[in-house]
Amino acid sequence: MTVKILRLGHRAARDKRISTHCALVARALGAKGLIYTGQRDSDMEASVRRVSEQWGGKFTIEHATSWRKVVKDFKGKSAHLTMYGLPIKDKIGEIKKTKDLIIVIGGEKVPMEVYHAVDWNIGVTNQPHSELGALSIFLHEYFQGKELNLDFGKSERRIIPQKAGKRFA
């Protein structure tokens, strides 16, 4: 099973933090990679790669010049997260049957063409919200909570959960 994220329209000066957080959430909640369009951002890519190296797991980040080509060439199904989409609770059962999935999340204004290019337009709510919140909820529903117990294998850093304070292994 492969889940990848396609982040549309990254603007390096404005979106560095949110795009990085989309990658971190995607990684932590079970996705295998993030592809982004818009401006190439080597610093953001390096930051995400460092996290993967330090904290384990196999997560990729790459830049693409065309979201159309990414969606077209992906060997699986596609879901666009949008507040205009069909309710997640009505479609998640159908989507979970998909082995390979690319999840499209916006940045700047999403072109109408995206809505027609994907298999599903999904709303986690039909109210204004962020792509980061939508991605978190979607991945939780898709993986049915199993993403909360992922094993990232051998890593340089690992948190030892405790009631208070910070402890690393």
C-alpha positions in Angstrom: 0.0 0.0 0.0 1.4 3.4 -1.0 -0.1 6.7 0.0 1.6 9.9 -1.4 0.7 13.5 -1.0 0.6 16.1 -3.8 0.9 19.6 -2.4 -0.1 22.2 -5.0 1.5 25.6 -5.6 4.2 25.9 -3.0 5.5 29.5 -2.6 8.9 29.4 -0.9 8.6 32.8 0.9 5.1 32.2 2.1 4.5 28.5 2.4 7.8 27.1 3.8 6.4 26.3 7.2 3.0 24.9 6.2 4.5 22.8 3.4 7.1 21.4 5.8 4.3 20.7 8.3 2.3 18.9 5.6 5.3 16.7 4.9 5.9 16.0 8.6 2.2 15.1 9.2 2.1 13.0 6.1 5.2 11.1 7.3 4.1 10.7 10.9 0.7 9.5 9.9 1.8 6.8 7.4 2.2 8.4 3.9 5.3 7.4 2.0 6.1 10.7 0.3 5.2 14.3 -0.6 5.4 15.7 -4.1 5.0 19.4 -4.4 4.5 21.8 -7.2 5.2 25.5 -7.4 8.5 27.0 -6.5 11.4 24.6 -5.9 12.5 24.8 -2.3 15.8 23.0 -1.6 15.9 24.2 2.0 12.5 22.7 2.7 13.4 19.4 1.0 16.6 19.2 3.1 14.7 19.8 6.3 12.2 17.1 5.6 15.0 14.6 4.6 16.8 15.4 7.8 13.8 14.5 9.9 13.4 11.2 8.0 17.0 10.4 8.5 16.9 11.2 12.3 13.5 9.8 13.1 13.5 6.8 10.8 11.1 5.4 8.2 11.1 5.8 4.5 9.7 9.0 3.3 10.5 10.9 0.1 10.1 14.5 -0.9 10.3 15.7 -4.5 9.5 18.6 -6.6 7.3 18.3 -9.8 6.8 20.9 -12.4 3.3 19.6 -13.4 0.6 18.4 -11.0 -1.3 17.2 -14.1 1.5 14.8 -15.0 1.8 13.6 -11.4 -1.9 12.7 -11.2 -2.0 11.2 -14.7 1.1 9.1 -14.2 0.2 7.9 -10.7 -0.6 4.1 -10.7 -3.6 4.2 -8.4 -6.5 6.5 -7.4 -6.5 10.2 -6.4 -8.4 12.1 -3.8 -8.5 15.9 -3.6 -9.2 17.3 -0.1 -11.4 20.4 -0.4 -14.2 21.9 1.7 -16.4 21.7 -1.5 -16.1 17.9 -1.7 -18.3 15.0 -0.7 -18.4 14.2 3.0 -15.5 12.0 4.1 -17.8 9.8 6.2 -19.8 9.0 3.0 -16.8 8.0 0.8 -14.0 6.8 3.1 -15.2 3.1 2.9 -14.9 3.2 -0.9 -11.5 5.0 -0.8 -10.0 2.6 1.8 -10.4 -0.2 -0.8 -7.7 1.6 -2.9 -4.2 0.1 -2.6 -2.3 3.0 -4.0 -3.6 6.6 -3.4 -2.3 10.1 -4.0 -3.9 12.8 -1.9 -4.0 16.2 -3.5 -4.0 19.2 -1.1 -4.0 22.8 -2.1 -1.8 25.8 -1.4 -2.7 28.8 -3.5 -6.0 28.8 -5.3 -6.7 25.3 -6.7 -7.4 25.3 -10.4 -10.9 24.0 -11.3 -9.2 21.4 -13.5 -8.0 19.6 -10.4 -11.6 18.9 -9.4 -12.2 17.0 -12.6 -8.8 15.3 -12.8 -9.1 13.3 -9.5 -11.2 10.3 -8.6 -12.7 11.9 -5.5 -13.2 15.4 -4.1 -13.5 14.9 -0.4 -14.5 17.3 2.3 -13.5 16.6 5.9 -15.9 19.4 6.6 -17.7 21.8 4.4 -16.4 24.9 6.3 -13.2 26.8 5.7 -10.2 24.9 7.1 -6.5 24.3 6.4 -5.1 21.6 4.1 -3.0 20.5 7.1 -6.1 19.8 9.2 -7.8 18.0 6.3 -4.8 15.9 5.7 -4.5 14.8 9.3 -8.2 13.8 9.6 -8.2 12.1 6.2 -5.1 10.0 7.0 -6.5 9.0 10.3 -9.8 7.8 8.7 -8.0 6.1 5.8 -5.6 4.1 8.1 -8.3 3.5 10.7 -6.1 4.6 13.6 -3.3 2.1 12.8 -1.1 5.1 11.9 -0.9 6.0 15.6 1.2 2.8 16.2 3.6 3.0 13.3 7.1 1.5 13.7 9.7 3.7 11.9 12.4 1.2 12.4 16.0 2.0 13.2 16.5 5.7 13.8 19.0 8.2 15.4 16.3 9.5 17.7 13.3 8.0 19.4 11.0 9.5 22.0 10.3 7.6 25.2 6.8 8.5 26.1 6.4 9.7 29.7 3.9 11.7 31.8 6.0 14.9 31.9 9.2 16.2 30.4 11.2 15.0 27.3 13.2 11.8 27.1 14.9 10.4 24.0 16.5 7.0 23.3 
